[in-house]
Amino acid sequence: MSQIVHLDLSDNKLTGEIPSTLSQCVMLVFLSLEGNLFEGSIPASLRTLIGLEYLNLSRNRLSGKIPIYFENFTMLKALNLSFNNLEGEVPQAGIFRDMKHISIIGNKELCGGIQELRLPTCKVRHTKKRRKLPKLKASIAVTFSFFIVLTCFIVVVYWKRKLAMRPSAALPTNERFQKVSYAKLRQATNEFSPSNLIGQGSHGSVYRGILDGNQLVVVKVLNLRQKGAFKSFLAECESLRNIRHRNLVNIITVCSSIDFTGAEFKALIYDLMQNGSLEQWLHPSKNQSDMPKLSFSQRLDIAIDVASAIEYLHHHCQMSIIHSDLKPSNVLLDHDMLARVCDFGLARFLCKSTNLDASHCQASSSGLKGTVGYIAPEYGLGGASSLLGDVYSFGILLLEMFTGIRPTDVMFKDGWTLHEFVKTTLLEGTVKILDPSLLSSEHLAAIDGSQIGDVEKVRFEEGVVAIMRIGVLCSEEIPVERMDMANALSELRAVREKFLRHSV
């Protein structure tokens, strides 16, 4: 729970010492442990919680001194340490300058502090022993310190030279991720051979590889000379290191090192999705002309998989995540045709308290972010990243999946869009807009190969219309008129349950 913001465990019977691991909860703003049976001193490790605004440790059995690091908690507005067994001098800087913001009553052994606290003056103990060191002892101490500093300097220089000569040290984002060196990735991709190149983007190249002799992987190598590539790398690492979902691509590890020329090298390593991207299935190239067409049920399953992933990012992460670049090439299909959303290079974090207003969250950004055809209209006008921007992209993706038409098709010009095309055609209540391959494989023949009846045809057309309406509602030009991602997912599941139940 490293990103928890508000934690209240007050008035229980918790015992032992305050866990030092609370120091990992660096996002904490409110922490209350009052009215328990905590013992021992206040952990020194809590010095990392500099974002705290409210801290209450009162009515426990805490002992020792008040940590001096509380003076550095510039965001702290209220500190309650009352009714413990704390002792020693009360700090005078930071929050301790104003007694209105602190409470230390009930600690009989405290002393000092600002005058308003009216505490007894601290006694100076063993003052006679505090004498200056003799010159000889001082010289020895200075010489010893010099040699320590010199040794540390030599070790650092040696380490840097060794790293330059053998640039194989990878820096994992987390201990649970395996370490992979530049040399190992070079070997896995056959020296980043063009024959293993499976894609190129604005921030780097993607290679197929075999890691450790048997693990099929995808290696995304960042082009750090490209503007924004390093920021994209950090965004993807931050987004993927703590999220887990069956419809999100699984990151194996990262490599942050230098290559054999001494240049900086950064790469992300993922599981290989054996069935490629949704883009390849919807719009196969000339050398993929023999690729089978996706069936109606497969497309619906993929749409639900993608909706599940985006709904998870929006509503079930510690902080809501905006993908910002949802499109067919960023939807991968595994060996079971399970869809997984990938490429978080443009991802943004959003405070959950302002899910629909990204302008209130510092992690959001303004500007044109994403891919033409899938970008929400408000982004083009300088609007901030938002969850509804992802909803728009999903709506366009959904319409493209079932019409087989790209949103950038030459037919769309002078304000005419895929959204408007589908919306206008839906008024006729027909399936004219459906991908022609679906009409032959799904609409005209039943699952067992026999001709389907009129009832099944009507049911099929109703299913198509329902899906198209979801796509249209998600891709409305005005953000507030769009369907929420959770509702879109729910309605797509309802379509599948209703129509696939009848073998359509």
Secondary structure, DSSP 8 states (H G I E B T S, - for coil): -TT--EEE--SS--EEE--GGGGG-TT-SEEE--SSEEEE---GGGGG-TT-SEEE--SSEEEE---GGGGG-TT--EEE--SSEEEEEE--SGGGG-GGGEE-TT-TEEEES-GGG--------SGGG-----HHHHHHHHHHHHHHHHHHHHHHHHHHHHHHH-------SSTTS----HHHHHHHTTTT-GGGEEEEETTEEEEEEEETTTEEEEEEEE-TTSTTHHHHHHHHHHHHSS---TTB--EEEEEEEE-TTS-EEEEEEEE--TT-BHHHHHS--GGGTT-----HHHHHHHHHHHHHHHHHHHHSSSSEEE----SGGGEEE-TT--EEE---TT-EEE-GGGTT-GGG-TT--BS--S-TTTS-HHHHTT-B--HHHHHHHHHHHHHHHHH---TT-TT--TT--HHHHHHHHHTTT--TTS-HHHIIIIISS-TTSS---HHHHHHHHHHHHHHHHHHHHHT-SSGGGS--HHHHHHHHHHHHHHHHTTT-
